[in-house]
Amino acid sequence: MKRISIIFPILIILVVCTAAFSGCVNSTTAPKIMVKPNDTVKVHYTVSLASNGQQILSSLNGSPIEFVAGTGKVIKGFDNAVLGMSVGQNKTVTIPADQAYGPVKQDLIVTAKKTGALADYQPKPGNITYIAVPLPDGSVGRFPIIASNETTITVDMNHPLAGQNLVFNIQLLDIVGPKP
């Protein structure tokens, strides 16, 4: 009988505490804010070649990038992948070449006569030689010589990742603004 008299008050206390504190925790979670066009976002990313998995760039050991989503400030596939993400979410997406840096354009592979400083150019096996080429906007591009013979060189002025499908691992760190 003594045992029941000790256990009964403890049970009463447990029932009262459970009832009293059951309303203290919000059982519903706040709705997640998702990235919409024109939101400024901060993300970390790692990008690899889809063909062989070789990692080519990552922001993880540096600063995240910040950009306005849905405005074309980054490659199209990356822009689209960020839309709809919520803070803290990680996503892996394969972005096809046409939504990354585009296809290889044959008209950007140019053959020219060896003249001036390149008149005596001879390629060295295992080395890539780059030449500076003035661009229409006044800037200077650096492009690899991809072939050479006695009288000409061939230069590829495509983006180095043109024609490549890319795999991005994206982590949304923050939606800086505007938020609803």
Residue, then its C-alpha position, 0 to 999 in steps of 0.5 A: m500500500k505504501r508503494i501505491s501511495i508514493i507512485f500515485p502522486i508522482l503520476i499525478i505530477l507527470v500528468v499535470c506537467t505534461a498537460a501544462f507544458s503541451g501548449c508551450v511548443n509550437s507544433t507547426t513550423a514557420p513556412k520556408i521562404m524560397v528564392k524567387p526572381n529578383d531575390t539577392v542570394k548568397v551561395h556556396y558552390t562546387v562545380s565538376l565536369a559531368s564527363n569525369g567528375q573532375q572538380i574545377l572550382s569551389s567557393l567552399n574555402g573562400s567567400p560565397i557568391e552573391f547575386v540577384a536570382g533570375t536576372g541572368k547574372v550567372i549561367k542560366g542553369f545555375d540561376n534556374a537551380v537556385l530558384g525555389m531553394s530555401v536557406g540551408q538547403n543543399k542541391t546537386v544539379t547537372i547543367p547541360a552545356d546549352q544552359a552553361y557556357g554553350p556549345v563549342k562554336q566552330d567560328l570561334i576556332v580561328t586559324a591565322k598565319k604565323t607572323g611577328a612574335l609567333a613567326d617561329y612558334q613551335p609547340k612544346p609537348g605537354n605545354i599550352t601556349y596562350i595568346a592575347v587577342p584584342l576583343p571588340d569591347g576593348s578588353v583583351g582575351r587570353f586564348p590557347i593555341i590548339a594547333s600549329n604547323e609550319t605557317t599557321i596557328t589555330v586558336d580556340m576562342n570559345h569559353p574553356l567550358a564550352g560544350q561541357n555538361l557541369v555538375f553543381n553542388i549548391q548550398l543556399l546560405d542566405i536570402v539577403g533581399p528582397k524577401p516577402 
